[in-house]
């Protein structure tokens, strides 16, 4: 039982819970994106904000952000809090010896830099605008639906390009590690 504190042992003993938590995480991200997309359309149809970004004022921006945060907290945050409470209760039901045996490692040593993700998103957005034939269209003429829809499409494309091979690689690696003696 020298391996009793490792992630491998944890996944072997609690594979069902790991799968449930992984599915819950994926559904949470998908739900957050869907709620934001729903709110963007609601905000325009109910005249909370103008549909054309060039007509937005600072008041529109602040109102939009506050309402978006409210809906995300209400429709995604509350279920996440409930899920976290269920996960914590599940964790607390494990024997204390087992909980103490897990060594999850130290914290991240990240420096806090941005990593260039925003710049990469801008490059992909510029490519999408060019592919859509909107390159010479004034930015003020872009609708909010177009911008948010483009960003969601970019994230979906990145998820497909990076996520699918990543999931396949992760499953392969976990299975290989689980078979090791």
OpenMM code with the backbone's topology and positions (N, CA, C; nanometers):
from openmm import Vec3, app, unit

residues = "UNK UNK UNK UNK UNK UNK UNK UNK UNK UNK UNK UNK UNK UNK UNK UNK UNK UNK UNK UNK UNK UNK UNK UNK UNK UNK UNK UNK UNK UNK UNK UNK UNK UNK UNK UNK UNK UNK UNK UNK UNK UNK UNK UNK UNK UNK UNK UNK UNK UNK UNK UNK UNK UNK UNK UNK UNK UNK UNK UNK UNK UNK UNK UNK UNK UNK UNK UNK UNK UNK UNK UNK UNK UNK UNK UNK UNK UNK UNK UNK UNK UNK UNK UNK UNK UNK UNK UNK UNK UNK UNK UNK UNK UNK UNK UNK UNK UNK UNK UNK UNK UNK UNK UNK UNK UNK UNK UNK UNK UNK UNK UNK UNK UNK UNK UNK UNK UNK UNK UNK UNK UNK UNK UNK UNK UNK UNK UNK UNK UNK UNK UNK UNK UNK UNK UNK UNK UNK UNK UNK UNK UNK UNK UNK UNK UNK UNK UNK UNK UNK UNK UNK UNK UNK UNK UNK UNK UNK UNK UNK UNK UNK UNK UNK UNK UNK UNK UNK UNK UNK UNK UNK UNK UNK UNK UNK UNK UNK UNK UNK UNK".split()
positions = [
    Vec3(0.0804, -0.1194, 0.0000),
    Vec3(0.0000, 0.0000, 0.0000),
    Vec3(0.0845, 0.1256, 0.0000),
    Vec3(0.2036, 0.1181, -0.0569),
    Vec3(0.2895, 0.2356, -0.0644),
    Vec3(0.2338, 0.3381, -0.1621),
    Vec3(0.1442, 0.2945, -0.2496),
    Vec3(0.0869, 0.3825, -0.3499),
    Vec3(-0.0462, 0.4411, -0.3048),
    Vec3(-0.0818, 0.4239, -0.1771),
    Vec3(-0.2160, 0.4588, -0.1304),
    Vec3(-0.2448, 0.6081, -0.1331),
    Vec3(-0.1464, 0.6936, -0.1439),
    Vec3(-0.1718, 0.8370, -0.1451),
    Vec3(-0.1626, 0.8989, -0.2820),
    Vec3(-0.1515, 0.8202, -0.3856),
    Vec3(-0.1321, 0.8762, -0.5193),
    Vec3(-0.2644, 0.8980, -0.5909),
    Vec3(-0.2590, 0.9755, -0.6970),
    Vec3(-0.3773, 1.0000, -0.7779),
    Vec3(-0.4241, 0.8696, -0.8427),
    Vec3(-0.3302, 0.7814, -0.8750),
    Vec3(-0.3647, 0.6543, -0.9380),
    Vec3(-0.4535, 0.5718, -0.8442),
    Vec3(-0.4155, 0.5648, -0.7214),
    Vec3(-0.4933, 0.4902, -0.6222),
    Vec3(-0.6290, 0.5566, -0.6019),
    Vec3(-0.6297, 0.6905, -0.5957),
    Vec3(-0.7540, 0.7654, -0.5794),
    Vec3(-0.8494, 0.7365, -0.6947),
    Vec3(-0.7982, 0.7407, -0.8192),
    Vec3(-0.8835, 0.7175, -0.9361),
    Vec3(-0.9322, 0.5732, -0.9412),
    Vec3(-0.8504, 0.4791, -0.8975),
    Vec3(-0.8922, 0.3396, -0.8962),
    Vec3(-1.0057, 0.3179, -0.7968),
    Vec3(-0.9929, 0.3777, -0.6802),
    Vec3(-1.0946, 0.3596, -0.5758),
    Vec3(-1.2209, 0.4392, -0.6023),
    Vec3(-1.2071, 0.5572, -0.6618),
    Vec3(-1.3198, 0.6494, -0.6747),
    Vec3(-1.3423, 0.6909, -0.8198),
    Vec3(-1.3281, 0.5991, -0.9125),
    Vec3(-1.3405, 0.6323, -1.0543),
    Vec3(-1.4784, 0.6876, -1.0892),
    Vec3(-1.5803, 0.6404, -1.0263),
    Vec3(-1.7151, 0.6899, -1.0537),
    Vec3(-1.7291, 0.8367, -1.0174),
    Vec3(-1.6776, 0.8733, -0.9013),
    Vec3(-1.6857, 1.0129, -0.8581),
    Vec3(-1.6009, 1.1021, -0.9488),
    Vec3(-1.4847, 1.0536, -0.9903),
    Vec3(-1.3985, 1.1315, -1.0796),
    Vec3(-1.4709, 1.1585, -1.2115),
    Vec3(-1.5384, 1.0575, -1.2653),
    Vec3(-1.6123, 1.0751, -1.3913),
    Vec3(-1.7276, 1.1731, -1.3719),
    Vec3(-1.7996, 1.1602, -1.2616),
    Vec3(-1.9112, 1.2512, -1.2356),
    Vec3(-1.8608, 1.3945, -1.2239),
    Vec3(-1.7508, 1.4165, -1.1524),
    Vec3(-1.6974, 1.5517, -1.1368),
    Vec3(-1.6447, 1.6061, -1.2693),
    Vec3(-1.5844, 1.5226, -1.3522),
    Vec3(-1.5355, 1.5669, -1.4830),
    Vec3(-1.6522, 1.6070, -1.5731),
    Vec3(-1.7581, 1.5269, -1.5733),
    Vec3(-1.8763, 1.5597, -1.6536),
    Vec3(-1.9411, 1.6885, -1.6018),
    Vec3(-1.9466, 1.7031, -1.4718),
    Vec3(-2.0036, 1.8244, -1.4132),
    Vec3(-1.9229, 1.9478, -1.4539),
    Vec3(-1.7900, 1.9355, -1.4580),
    Vec3(-1.7064, 2.0482, -1.4989),
    Vec3(-1.7322, 2.0861, -1.6442),
    Vec3(-1.7422, 1.9872, -1.7314),
    Vec3(-1.7688, 2.0142, -1.8729),
    Vec3(-1.9068, 2.0787, -1.8897),
    Vec3(-2.0072, 2.0252, -1.8198),
    Vec3(-2.1420, 2.0825, -1.8286),
    Vec3(-2.1472, 2.2244, -1.7720),
    Vec3(-2.0674, 2.2530, -1.6706),
    Vec3(-2.0626, 2.3874, -1.6141),
    Vec3(-2.0076, 2.4863, -1.7149),
    Vec3(-1.8980, 2.4508, -1.7815),
    Vec3(-1.8405, 2.5401, -1.8829),
    Vec3(-1.9382, 2.5605, -1.9976),
    Vec3(-1.9982, 2.4513, -2.0461),
    Vec3(-2.0945, 2.4625, -2.1555),
    Vec3(-2.2147, 2.5467, -2.1126),
    Vec3(-2.2620, 2.5262, -1.9913),
    Vec3(-2.3746, 2.6039, -1.9412),
    Vec3(-2.3419, 2.7512, -1.9285),
    Vec3(-2.2222, 2.7834, -1.8833),
    Vec3(-2.1818, 2.9232, -1.8710),
    Vec3(-2.1780, 2.9912, -2.0077),
    Vec3(-2.1253, 2.9223, -2.1077),
    Vec3(-2.1213, 2.9781, -2.2433),
    Vec3(-2.2634, 2.9970, -2.2958),
    Vec3(-2.3477, 2.8950, -2.2780),
    Vec3(-2.4854, 2.9042, -2.3262),
    Vec3(-2.5613, 3.0173, -2.2572),
    Vec3(-2.5468, 3.0341, -2.1267),
    Vec3(-2.6163, 3.1406, -2.0540),
    Vec3(-2.5697, 3.2768, -2.1043),
    Vec3(-2.4398, 3.2921, -2.1289),
    Vec3(-2.3897, 3.4197, -2.1796),
    Vec3(-2.4465, 3.4479, -2.3185),
    Vec3(-2.4466, 3.3481, -2.4046),
    Vec3(-2.5008, 3.3641, -2.5396),
    Vec3(-2.6496, 3.3993, -2.5328),
    Vec3(-2.7247, 3.3325, -2.4468),
    Vec3(-2.8661, 3.3625, -2.4270),
    Vec3(-2.8841, 3.5062, -2.3808),
    Vec3(-2.8004, 3.5508, -2.2859),
    Vec3(-2.8141, 3.6860, -2.2335),
    Vec3(-2.7799, 3.7902, -2.3390),
    Vec3(-2.6814, 3.7648, -2.4242),
    Vec3(-2.6469, 3.8591, -2.5309),
    Vec3(-2.7688, 3.8829, -2.6190),
    Vec3(-2.8366, 3.7761, -2.6553),
    Vec3(-2.9545, 3.7910, -2.7399),
    Vec3(-3.0685, 3.8598, -2.6636),
    Vec3(-3.0848, 3.8259, -2.5371),
    Vec3(-3.1880, 3.8890, -2.4551),
    Vec3(-3.1609, 4.0382, -2.4390),
    Vec3(-3.0346, 4.0741, -2.4174),
    Vec3(-2.9994, 4.2141, -2.3944),
    Vec3(-3.0326, 4.2997, -2.5161),
    Vec3(-3.0150, 4.2442, -2.6337),
    Vec3(-3.0463, 4.3212, -2.7553),
    Vec3(-3.1962, 4.3274, -2.7802),
    Vec3(-3.2652, 4.2139, -2.7658),
    Vec3(-3.4085, 4.2108, -2.7965),
    Vec3(-3.4905, 4.2901, -2.6946),
    Vec3(-3.4408, 4.3039, -2.5731),
    Vec3(-3.5137, 4.3796, -2.4708),
    Vec3(-3.4612, 4.5227, -2.4577),
    Vec3(-3.3722, 4.5614, -2.5474),
    Vec3(-3.3169, 4.6983, -2.5535),
    Vec3(-3.2376, 4.7376, -2.4296),
    Vec3(-3.1772, 4.6401, -2.3621),
    Vec3(-3.0848, 4.6739, -2.2535),
    Vec3(-2.9632, 4.7426, -2.3140),
    Vec3(-2.9198, 4.6935, -2.4293),
    Vec3(-2.8061, 4.7522, -2.5019),
    Vec3(-2.8415, 4.7612, -2.6492),
    Vec3(-2.7795, 4.8563, -2.7217),
    Vec3(-2.7991, 4.8606, -2.8661),
    Vec3(-2.7323, 4.7404, -2.9334),
    Vec3(-2.7877, 4.6954, -3.0452),
    Vec3(-2.7320, 4.5808, -3.1161),
    Vec3(-2.5992, 4.6153, -3.1830),
    Vec3(-2.5783, 4.7403, -3.2198),
    Vec3(-2.4543, 4.7821, -3.2846),
    Vec3(-2.3573, 4.8331, -3.1790),
    Vec3(-2.2389, 4.7769, -3.1789),
    Vec3(-2.1408, 4.8124, -3.0752),
    Vec3(-2.1009, 4.9594, -3.0800),
    Vec3(-2.1045, 5.0219, -3.1965),
    Vec3(-2.0668, 5.1625, -3.2091),
    Vec3(-2.1627, 5.2569, -3.1383),
    Vec3(-2.2804, 5.2102, -3.1026),
    Vec3(-2.3789, 5.2933, -3.0336),
    Vec3(-2.3765, 5.2734, -2.8822),
    Vec3(-2.2921, 5.1862, -2.8332),
    Vec3(-2.2855, 5.1616, -2.6898),
    Vec3(-2.2246, 5.2810, -2.6177),
    Vec3(-2.2770, 5.3061, -2.4979),
    Vec3(-2.2170, 5.4058, -2.4092),
    Vec3(-2.1545, 5.3320, -2.2914),
    Vec3(-2.0855, 5.4059, -2.2069),
    Vec3(-2.0279, 5.3436, -2.0876),
    Vec3(-2.1393, 5.2903, -1.9976),
    Vec3(-2.2511, 5.3585, -1.9931),
    Vec3(-2.3650, 5.3110, -1.9153),
    Vec3(-2.4169, 5.1773, -1.9684),
    Vec3(-2.4239, 5.1643, -2.1032),
    Vec3(-2.4646, 5.0372, -2.1625),
    Vec3(-2.3679, 4.9271, -2.1236),
    Vec3(-2.2389, 4.9571, -2.1283),
    Vec3(-2.1368, 4.8570, -2.0976),
    Vec3(-2.1483, 4.8096, -1.9530),
    Vec3(-2.1588, 4.9035, -1.8597),
    Vec3(-2.1680, 4.8673, -1.7180),
    Vec3(-2.2979, 4.7912, -1.6911),
    Vec3(-2.4089, 4.8379, -1.7486),
    Vec3(-2.5366, 4.7678, -1.7313),
    Vec3(-2.5279, 4.6264, -1.7861),
    Vec3(-2.4711, 4.6124, -1.9051),
    Vec3(-2.4568, 4.4810, -1.9670),
    Vec3(-2.3736, 4.3879, -1.8782),
    Vec3(-2.2601, 4.4376, -1.8284),
    Vec3(-2.1736, 4.3541, -1.7446),
    Vec3(-2.2441, 4.3136, -1.6155),
    Vec3(-2.3148, 4.4056, -1.5505),
    Vec3(-2.3822, 4.3736, -1.4248),
    Vec3(-2.4933, 4.2707, -1.4454),
    Vec3(-2.5728, 4.2888, -1.5501),
    Vec3(-2.6780, 4.1905, -1.5794),
    Vec3(-2.6187, 4.0552, -1.6172),
    Vec3(-2.5110, 4.0549, -1.6964),
    Vec3(-2.4474, 3.9282, -1.7357),
    Vec3(-2.3947, 3.8550, -1.6124),
    Vec3(-2.3316, 3.9281, -1.5221),
    Vec3(-2.2811, 3.8666, -1.3985),
    Vec3(-2.3975, 3.8105, -1.3165),
    Vec3(-2.5061, 3.8878, -1.3059),
    Vec3(-2.6226, 3.8414, -1.2304),
    Vec3(-2.6762, 3.7102, -1.2870),
    Vec3(-2.6984, 3.7033, -1.4194),
    Vec3(-2.7546, 3.5825, -1.4794),
    Vec3(-2.6592, 3.4648, -1.4696),
    Vec3(-2.5296, 3.4892, -1.4860),
    Vec3(-2.4323, 3.3807, -1.4721),
    Vec3(-2.4322, 3.3267, -1.3293),
    Vec3(-2.4345, 3.4172, -1.2312),
    Vec3(-2.4379, 3.3716, -1.0918),
    Vec3(-2.5663, 3.2960, -1.0611),
    Vec3(-2.6780, 3.3462, -1.1126),
    Vec3(-2.8063, 3.2831, -1.0837),
    Vec3(-2.8188, 3.1461, -1.1504),
    Vec3(-2.7864, 3.1375, -1.2793),
    Vec3(-2.8115, 3.0151, -1.3535),
    Vec3(-2.6948, 2.9169, -1.3548),
    Vec3(-2.5734, 2.9646, -1.3288),
    Vec3(-2.4568, 2.8752, -1.3271),
    Vec3(-2.3947, 2.8693, -1.1879),
    Vec3(-2.3835, 2.9828, -1.1226),
    Vec3(-2.3168, 2.9888, -0.9930),
    Vec3(-2.3863, 2.9100, -0.8838),
    Vec3(-2.5181, 2.9201, -0.8768),
    Vec3(-2.5919, 2.8471, -0.7730),
    Vec3(-2.5769, 2.6965, -0.7904),
    Vec3(-2.5945, 2.6416, -0.9128),
    Vec3(-2.5698, 2.4970, -0.9278),
    Vec3(-2.4249, 2.4574, -0.8969),
    Vec3(-2.3293, 2.5438, -0.9290),
    Vec3(-2.1899, 2.5128, -0.8974),
    Vec3(-2.1688, 2.5097, -0.7464),
    Vec3(-2.2288, 2.6029, -0.6752),
    Vec3(-2.2171, 2.6044, -0.5287),
    Vec3(-2.2795, 2.4781, -0.4692),
    Vec3(-2.3950, 2.4395, -0.5221),
    Vec3(-2.4592, 2.3159, -0.4737),
    Vec3(-2.3714, 2.1955, -0.5041),
    Vec3(-2.3158, 2.1910, -0.6264),
    Vec3(-2.2259, 2.0811, -0.6636),
    Vec3(-2.1013, 2.0771, -0.5771),
    Vec3(-2.0454, 2.1944, -0.5468),
    Vec3(-1.9275, 2.1987, -0.4603),
    Vec3(-1.9614, 2.1504, -0.3193),
    Vec3(-2.0801, 2.1849, -0.2712),
    Vec3(-2.1229, 2.1370, -0.1389),
    Vec3(-2.1383, 1.9852, -0.1390),
    Vec3(-2.1957, 1.9313, -0.2466),
    Vec3(-2.2101, 1.7854, -0.2571),
    Vec3(-2.0727, 1.7197, -0.2614),
    Vec3(-1.9801, 1.7772, -0.3392),
    Vec3(-1.8447, 1.7216, -0.3468),
    Vec3(-1.7747, 1.7284, -0.2107),
    Vec3(-1.7925, 1.8382, -0.1389),
    Vec3(-1.7303, 1.8515, -0.0077),
    Vec3(-1.7890, 1.7499, 0.0900),
    Vec3(-1.9217, 1.7319, 0.0852),
    Vec3(-1.9835, 1.6318, 0.1724),
    Vec3(-1.9353, 1.4915, 0.1380),
    Vec3(-1.9200, 1.4646, 0.0073),
    Vec3(-1.8661, 1.3351, -0.0340),
    Vec3(-1.7240, 1.3190, 0.0192),
    Vec3(-1.6417, 1.4205, 0.0080),
    Vec3(-1.5030, 1.4160, 0.0556),
    Vec3(-1.4988, 1.3939, 0.2069),
    Vec3(-1.5868, 1.4614, 0.2790),
    Vec3(-1.5896, 1.4486, 0.4256),
    Vec3(-1.6337, 1.3084, 0.4689),
    Vec3(-1.7079, 1.2353, 0.3852),
    Vec3(-1.7529, 1.0997, 0.4192),
    Vec3(-1.6424, 0.9969, 0.4029),
    Vec3(-1.5360, 1.0336, 0.3322),
    Vec3(-1.4240, 0.9408, 0.3198),
    Vec3(-1.3584, 0.9256, 0.4567),
    Vec3(-1.3041, 0.8107, 0.4858),
    Vec3(-1.2345, 0.7946, 0.6143),
    Vec3(-1.1197, 0.8958, 0.6263),
    Vec3(-1.1008, 0.9459, 0.7462),
    Vec3(-0.9986, 1.0496, 0.7652),
    Vec3(-0.8587, 0.9981, 0.7316),
    Vec3(-0.8317, 0.8700, 0.7556),
    Vec3(-0.7003, 0.8148, 0.7192),
    Vec3(-0.6784, 0.8220, 0.5682),
    Vec3(-0.7837, 0.7937, 0.4935),
    Vec3(-0.7720, 0.7988, 0.3478),
    Vec3(-0.7522, 0.9422, 0.2994),
    Vec3(-0.8280, 1.0364, 0.3556),
    Vec3(-0.8134, 1.1765, 0.3161),
    Vec3(-0.6733, 1.2272, 0.3452),
    Vec3(-0.6178, 1.1864, 0.4590),
    Vec3(-0.4842, 1.2324, 0.4975),
    Vec3(-0.3755, 1.1687, 0.4118),
    Vec3(-0.4044, 1.0557, 0.3506),
    Vec3(-0.3035, 0.9845, 0.2720),
    Vec3(-0.2777, 1.0495, 0.1365),
    Vec3(-0.3729, 1.1292, 0.0880),
    Vec3(-0.3548, 1.1887, -0.0447),
    Vec3(-0.2595, 1.3063, -0.0384),
    Vec3(-0.1662, 1.3049, -0.1297),
    Vec3(-0.0703, 1.4142, -0.1431),
    Vec3(-0.0929, 1.4739, -0.2801),
    Vec3(-0.1555, 1.5893, -0.2836),
    Vec3(-0.1941, 1.6477, -0.4123),
    Vec3(-0.0882, 1.7394, -0.4683),
    Vec3(0.0259, 1.7467, -0.4075),
    Vec3(0.1331, 1.8294, -0.4627),
    Vec3(0.1259, 1.9716, -0.4123),
    Vec3(0.2239, 2.0479, -0.4560),
    Vec3(0.2335, 2.1869, -0.4141),
    Vec3(0.1607, 2.2756, -0.5126),
    Vec3(0.1435, 2.3996, -0.4761),
    Vec3(0.0754, 2.4955, -0.5618),
    Vec3(0.1557, 2.5272, -0.6861),
    Vec3(0.0947, 2.6002, -0.7725),
    Vec3(0.1563, 2.6363, -0.8987),
    Vec3(0.2669, 2.7385, -0.8762),
    Vec3(0.3666, 2.7332, -0.9621),
    Vec3(0.4754, 2.8311, -0.9552),
    Vec3(0.4631, 2.9338, -1.0659),
    Vec3(0.3452, 2.9528, -1.1149),
    Vec3(0.3226, 3.0469, -1.2227),
    Vec3(0.3519, 3.1881, -1.1779),
    Vec3(0.4050, 3.2672, -1.2690),
    Vec3(0.4442, 3.4029, -1.2340),
    Vec3(0.3295, 3.5019, -1.2391),
    Vec3(0.2160, 3.4618, -1.2928),
    Vec3(0.1027, 3.5526, -1.2995),
    Vec3(0.0972, 3.6294, -1.4308),
    Vec3(0.1787, 3.5973, -1.5270),
    Vec3(0.1749, 3.6658, -1.6552),
    Vec3(0.0546, 3.6184, -1.7348),
    Vec3(0.0172, 3.6956, -1.8346),
    Vec3(-0.0998, 3.6654, -1.9158),
    Vec3(-0.0825, 3.5450, -2.0058),
    Vec3(0.0364, 3.5183, -2.0513),
    Vec3(0.0597, 3.4036, -2.1367),
    Vec3(0.0249, 3.4261, -2.2821),
    Vec3(-0.0210, 3.5436, -2.3191),
    Vec3(-0.0480, 3.5740, -2.4582),
    Vec3(-0.1788, 3.5201, -2.5124),
    Vec3(-0.2669, 3.4670, -2.4272),
    Vec3(-0.3920, 3.4107, -2.4759),
    Vec3(-0.4816, 3.5176, -2.5379),
    Vec3(-0.4859, 3.6352, -2.4797),
    Vec3(-0.5675, 3.7431, -2.5354),
    Vec3(-0.5204, 3.7834, -2.6738),
    Vec3(-0.3898, 3.7898, -2.6927),
    Vec3(-0.3353, 3.8231, -2.8242),
    Vec3(-0.3691, 3.7142, -2.9255),
    Vec3(-0.3593, 3.5880, -2.8846),
    Vec3(-0.3938, 3.4772, -2.9729),
    Vec3(-0.5420, 3.4821, -3.0098),
    Vec3(-0.6283, 3.5144, -2.9141),
    Vec3(-0.7704, 3.5286, -2.9419),
    Vec3(-0.7941, 3.6409, -3.0428),
    Vec3(-0.7212, 3.7520, -3.0287),
    Vec3(-0.7344, 3.8622, -3.1236),
    Vec3(-0.6925, 3.8199, -3.2642),
    Vec3(-0.5856, 3.7446, -3.2753),
    Vec3(-0.5392, 3.6972, -3.4064),
    Vec3(-0.6464, 3.6088, -3.4694),
    Vec3(-0.7022, 3.5150, -3.3933),
    Vec3(-0.8071, 3.4282, -3.4456),
    Vec3(-0.9317, 3.5083, -3.4845),
    Vec3(-0.9658, 3.6094, -3.4051),
    Vec3(-1.0808, 3.6930, -3.4374),
    Vec3(-1.0561, 3.7689, -3.5677),
    Vec3(-0.9345, 3.8216, -3.5846),
    Vec3(-0.9009, 3.8925, -3.7083),
    Vec3(-0.9106, 3.7992, -3.8292),
    Vec3(-0.8645, 3.6762, -3.8140),
    Vec3(-0.8742, 3.5779, -3.9234),
    Vec3(-1.0215, 3.5495, -3.9543),
    Vec3(-1.1045, 3.5338, -3.8502),
    Vec3(-1.2477, 3.5071, -3.8720),
    Vec3(-1.3142, 3.6241, -3.9431),
    Vec3(-1.2819, 3.7473, -3.9032),
    Vec3(-1.3389, 3.8654, -3.9689),
    Vec3(-1.3003, 3.8659, -4.1167),
    Vec3(-1.1759, 3.8345, -4.1455),
    Vec3(-1.1295, 3.8307, -4.2847),
    Vec3(-1.2013, 3.7214, -4.3632),
    Vec3(-1.2137, 3.6020, -4.3036),
    Vec3(-1.2820, 3.4916, -4.3718),
    Vec3(-1.4300, 3.5217, -4.3963),
    Vec3(-1.4930, 3.5960, -4.3056),
    Vec3(-1.6343, 3.6309, -4.3204),
    Vec3(-1.6565, 3.7433, -4.4208),
    Vec3(-1.5479, 3.8054, -4.4680),
    Vec3(-1.5603, 3.9152, -4.5632),
    Vec3(-1.5933, 4.0486, -4.4991),
    Vec3(-1.5689, 4.0607, -4.3710),
    Vec3(-1.5988, 4.1849, -4.2985),
    Vec3(-1.4739, 4.2677, -4.2695),
    Vec3(-1.3677, 4.2428, -4.3432),
    Vec3(-1.2397, 4.3069, -4.3128),
    Vec3(-1.2472, 4.4585, -4.3259),
    Vec3(-1.3132, 4.5097, -4.4284),
    Vec3(-1.3191, 4.6539, -4.4520),
    Vec3(-1.4433, 4.7189, -4.3924),
    Vec3(-1.5236, 4.6425, -4.3225),
    Vec3(-1.6426, 4.6957, -4.2567),
    Vec3(-1.5998, 4.7666, -4.1277),
    Vec3(-1.6511, 4.8859, -4.1018),
    Vec3(-1.6126, 4.9541, -3.9772),
    Vec3(-1.6484, 4.8691, -3.8549),
    Vec3(-1.5617, 4.8699, -3.7570),
    Vec3(-1.5840, 4.7902, -3.6361),
    Vec3(-1.7136, 4.8338, -3.5673),
    Vec3(-1.7486, 4.9602, -3.5768),
    Vec3(-1.8703, 5.0102, -3.5142),
    Vec3(-1.9955, 4.9467, -3.5757),
    Vec3(-1.9821, 4.8888, -3.6943),
    Vec3(-2.0970, 4.8260, -3.7596),
    Vec3(-2.1140, 4.6796, -3.7196),
    Vec3(-2.0174, 4.6228, -3.6463),
    Vec3(-2.0307, 4.4837, -3.6025),
    Vec3(-2.1416, 4.4760, -3.4994),
    Vec3(-2.2272, 4.3776, -3.5128),
    Vec3(-2.3308, 4.3603, -3.4118),
    Vec3(-2.2716, 4.2819, -3.2941),
    Vec3(-2.3346, 4.2951, -3.1812),
    Vec3(-2.2903, 4.2209, -3.0632),
    Vec3(-2.3014, 4.0711, -3.0886),
    Vec3(-2.4084, 4.0287, -3.1574),
    Vec3(-2.4238, 3.8873, -3.1922),
    Vec3(-2.3046, 3.8372, -3.2728),
    Vec3(-2.2580, 3.9195, -3.3678),
    Vec3(-2.1458, 3.8777, -3.4524),
    Vec3(-2.0187, 3.8593, -3.3694),
    Vec3(-1.9892, 3.9542, -3.2821),
    Vec3(-1.8662, 3.9472, -3.2031),
    Vec3(-1.8707, 3.8295, -3.1063),
    Vec3(-1.9776, 3.8159, -3.0296),
    Vec3(-1.9874, 3.7073, -2.9320),
    Vec3(-1.9947, 3.5725, -3.0031),
    Vec3(-2.0724, 3.5660, -3.1109),
    Vec3(-2.0808, 3.4424, -3.1875),
    Vec3(-1.9455, 3.4024, -3.2445),
    Vec3(-1.8689, 3.5003, -3.2919),
    Vec3(-1.7348, 3.4711, -3.3445),
    Vec3(-1.6433, 3.4177, -3.2359),
    Vec3(-1.6480, 3.4778, -3.1195),
    Vec3(-1.5623, 3.4330, -3.0096),
    Vec3(-1.6013, 3.2919, -2.9661),
    Vec3(-1.7318, 3.2636, -2.9597),
    Vec3(-1.7760, 3.1288, -2.9238),
    Vec3(-1.7311, 3.0291, -3.0303),
    Vec3(-1.7414, 3.0658, -3.1578),
    Vec3(-1.6937, 2.9776, -3.2649),
    Vec3(-1.5439, 2.9523, -3.2528),
    Vec3(-1.4681, 3.0555, -3.2194),
    Vec3(-1.3235, 3.0403, -3.2037),
    Vec3(-1.2934, 2.9456, -3.0878),
    Vec3(-1.3619, 2.9634, -2.9743),
    Vec3(-1.3401, 2.8739, -2.8610),
    Vec3(-1.3790, 2.7308, -2.8951),
    Vec3(-1.4897, 2.7140, -2.9673),
    Vec3(-1.5314, 2.5791, -3.0068),
    Vec3(-1.4284, 2.5157, -3.1002),
    Vec3(-1.3757, 2.5948, -3.1935),
    Vec3(-1.2731, 2.5428, -3.2838),
    Vec3(-1.1464, 2.5072, -3.2073),
    Vec3(-1.1058, 2.5935, -3.1147),
    Vec3(-0.9879, 2.5628, -3.0327),
    Vec3(-1.0118, 2.4386, -2.9469),
    Vec3(-1.1329, 2.4261, -2.8930),
    Vec3(-1.1647, 2.3073, -2.8122),
    Vec3(-1.1568, 2.1821, -2.8962),
    Vec3(-1.2041, 2.1896, -3.0200),
    Vec3(-1.1982, 2.0727, -3.1082),
    Vec3(-1.0546, 2.0412, -3.1480),
    Vec3(-0.9791, 2.1454, -3.1823),
    Vec3(-0.8415, 2.1235, -3.2285),
    Vec3(-0.7521, 2.0757, -3.1145),
    Vec3(-0.7666, 2.1375, -2.9982),
    Vec3(-0.6798, 2.1022, -2.8856),
    Vec3(-0.7453, 2.0033, -2.7897),
    Vec3(-0.8755, 2.0150, -2.7705),
    Vec3(-0.9430, 1.9352, -2.6698),
    Vec3(-0.9592, 1.7894, -2.7066),
    Vec3(-1.0007, 1.7617, -2.8291),
    Vec3(-1.0240, 1.6228, -2.8683),
    Vec3(-0.8946, 1.5421, -2.8621),
    Vec3(-0.7860, 1.5902, -2.9253),
    Vec3(-0.6607, 1.5140, -2.9097),
    Vec3(-0.6127, 1.5111, -2.7646),
    Vec3(-0.6370, 1.6195, -2.6907),
    Vec3(-0.5966, 1.6224, -2.5509),
    Vec3(-0.6699, 1.5194, -2.4672),
    Vec3(-0.7996, 1.5054, -2.4897),
    Vec3(-0.8785, 1.4056, -2.4164),
    Vec3(-0.8329, 1.2645, -2.4537),
    Vec3(-0.8110, 1.2414, -2.5841),
    Vec3(-0.7634, 1.1099, -2.6274),
    Vec3(-0.6286, 1.0795, -2.5635),
    Vec3(-0.5382, 1.1761, -2.5646),
    Vec3(-0.4059, 1.1575, -2.5038),
    Vec3(-0.4175, 1.1343, -2.3532),
    Vec3(-0.5036, 1.2106, -2.2862),
    Vec3(-0.5206, 1.1945, -2.1413),
    Vec3(-0.5773, 1.0568, -2.1070),
    Vec3(-0.6758, 1.0109, -2.1841),
    Vec3(-0.7337, 0.8782, -2.1594),
    Vec3(-0.6271, 0.7710, -2.1815),
    Vec3(-0.5518, 0.7841, -2.2905),
    Vec3(-0.4457, 0.6870, -2.3184),
    Vec3(-0.3436, 0.6853, -2.2048),
    Vec3(-0.3024, 0.8051, -2.1586),
    Vec3(-0.2001, 0.8142, -2.0548),
    Vec3(-0.2513, 0.7558, -1.9230),
    Vec3(-0.3771, 0.7882, -1.8868),
    Vec3(-0.4339, 0.7354, -1.7617),
    Vec3(-0.4437, 0.5835, -1.7683),
    Vec3(-0.4902, 0.5316, -1.8797),
    Vec3(-0.5021, 0.3849, -1.8939),
    Vec3(-0.3635, 0.3187, -1.8859),
    Vec3(-0.2647, 0.3819, -1.9494),
    Vec3(-0.1284, 0.3259, -1.9446),
    Vec3(-0.0748, 0.3286, -1.8031),
    Vec3(-0.0966, 0.4382, -1.7338),
    Vec3(-0.0489, 0.4504, -1.5966),
    Vec3(-0.1215, 0.3540, -1.5017),
    Vec3(-0.2498, 0.3330, -1.5263),
    Vec3(-0.3281, 0.2438, -1.4405),
    Vec3(-0.2854, 0.0978, -1.4570),
    Vec3(-0.2335, 0.0637, -1.5733),
    Vec3(-0.1907, -0.0741, -1.5973),
    Vec3(-0.0510, -0.1034, -1.5447),
    Vec3(0.0230, 0.0010, -1.5126),
    Vec3(0.1579, -0.0198, -1.4583),
    Vec3(0.1475, -0.0878, -1.3213),
    Vec3(0.2426, -0.1740, -1.2913),
    Vec3(0.2386, -0.2413, -1.1603),
    Vec3(0.2720, -0.1462, -1.0464),
] * unit.nanometer
topology = app.Topology()
chain = topology.addChain("A")
for resn in residues:
    res = topology.addResidue(resn, chain)
    for name in ("N", "CA", "C"):
        topology.addAtom(name, app.Element.getBySymbol(name[0]), res)
